[in-house]
Structures are given as structure tokens and as C-alpha cells.
Amino acid sequence: MNLHEELMERLARRRSNKLGGLSPAAYAELLLSVRENPQDYVDDASDQAFFLLVQAAERVFASRRDDEFRDDEQFMQERSRRMERLRRDCAEALATAPESAHARLFSVLAADNEPDDQLDALLELDRALAAERGPLTAPESGDAWHDVFLRGRMRVTAAISRTCLDSARYRMSNEHGQALLAASPSDPLGARHTCALCLARLEDEEGFEALDARFGRRGDSWQQLGRVLLFYKLGRMPAARRALAGFDQLCEGGGYALLRPIMVDTYLPDRPSAEPYSFEEVTLAVHEADPIICDVPDLCTWASGQGDFAEHARAFAERNGFGW
């Protein structure tokens, strides 16, 4: 998700609204002007807070670029420093606009708490937003994402869904994900990915297939991994083996990601963008599925014994200089 571009859209939309609305051509010209000098268009406290959060997120992303060159001790020290700086940045944004959904959400994420504590904070925030602004529903446009000023609220719901999954509250996670899909059918925040993993864990094959069909069965790493989990949980081993073979074939480095999971840092605030079936994507999918995989302790042992799955994982590691 490009937070910087979203900031430009926020600033342009707010200025357009103050002017009483603009024609498409006039709005496009305004957006160009905003991109050239965004600070000149920050005349609302919530936009100033969002501006600060975008800068804070960009500092975090820049700091992460060298993580692969750090040993474990160096990584933890650098992460501790970056998260402390992020907490200070979030406090500044929150002081600027205490009502900002984004500032409140970033502050919860920056606290870097355990999933149960983070979920409590997110649910408290969600209740407060509901009391202040009413329930999250699709606007007349049919998709809440089209209103740039609703996105903070949507991100709170997405974070709740992911944190429920992270704390093994699968039904609750799916319910929040489905609510987000109802408000935003285009699903730019990827609620369908979280729902796919939850439905697999809940052994809800009908719900899993309906979700896949809803998005044109275009496929991604979450769907492929979800199929493995679903059929393995159901005890349908021939189908599980076929799903595992598809996961191995379609997801770049999927076997390595499953058998040698990689640490993924805090989402700020969205999961990173990745190409379908890329190693980056399958790494995210396995990371998010970790509570389910831990709850099915024989899964990785079983997968390692299927055909050339483990050998393919080892070969991927060797080609890319990863440890095995």
C-alpha cells in the first residue's frame, strides 16, 4: 500500500470538498499541484497527523532495508531502536489529532504488544470509533475504500481480523474479515487472505470454496496454503497431497517458506504488497498461518515426507544463499 500516494489523495479530496467539488479535469490538476507541494495543502489536523505517520512509516521501511545484513543481536538492537522512534512519532501524531483513526491505530501497532494485549487495544479502539462514527458500512458508491477518509476505520477492522488469527480466534477473525469484505468488496486490504486461512482451520470447505469463487479463483499463496491446511485437517490425504504439490509448484520457494519460516516484522499498517505466488508473498502467507501450523504440529513433518517437497525446498535455499 502506498501511504504517500494516499496522503496526496487525502489532501486533494479535502481541498476539493472545501471548494465545493471539482470536475475530473480540475481535480486531476489539483492532484498534480498537491504532489508538487503537499505541505502547502495540509490545513487539517488529521491530515497533519497522517503526514507525520507517513514519514514515520517511511523511516521504518528505510531502516528495514539493511536487516538482512545484520546478525540476530544487531537486528534486535536495531528493531528496538526503530520501534522506540516509531512510538515517539505516533505520540506526536496522536497529540496533533487525537481523533485520528490512523494515529490511534499506529499507536496500538507501535506498542508491539503480544497478540492478546494488542487485540484488547484494537477492540477498544473499534468500539470507540463505532460510538463516534457509527458502524462501518459500504457507502452509496458500493465500496468504502472509495472514500479515502474511511480507510483508517477499515484498517482497524483489518488489524483486528489479523490479530484474531494471530491469537487463534479463528471464527472471530473470519467474522471481522467478512465484515470488511461486505464494506469493501474490492478488498484492497486483503481481508480475503485472512479469511481463507481461518476457513481452512475451521474445516469449512464450503465457505473456503465460496470465498475463492467470489474472487474469480485467481489464486494466491494464501489460497494455496489454505487448501493444504484444509484438506490435511479434514483427513483427505490424497487431496492434501495434490494441494501440497500445487503449493510447491506455484509458490516460489513455498517449501522453504513452510519448512524454514522467516521472521516478518510488524505491518505498518497493511501487509506489504507482493506479486502473486512470489517468495515475498508466500513468506507473508506462512507467517500469518503460523498459529494454525503450530496447532497442526505434524503438518511440516508430513509435508517433508511427500515426494520431492523437502528436496525442492533445499534446492531453493541453495540457489538463493539461504541457510538450511
Helices and strands as residue ranges (DSSP letters): H 3-18, H 24-36, G 38-41, H 45-64, G 67-69, H 72-96, H 101-110, H 115-133, G 144-146, G 148-150, H 151-166, H 170-183, H 191-201, H 205-214, H 221-234, H 237-250, H 254-259, H 279-288, H 290-295, H 299-304, H 309-320
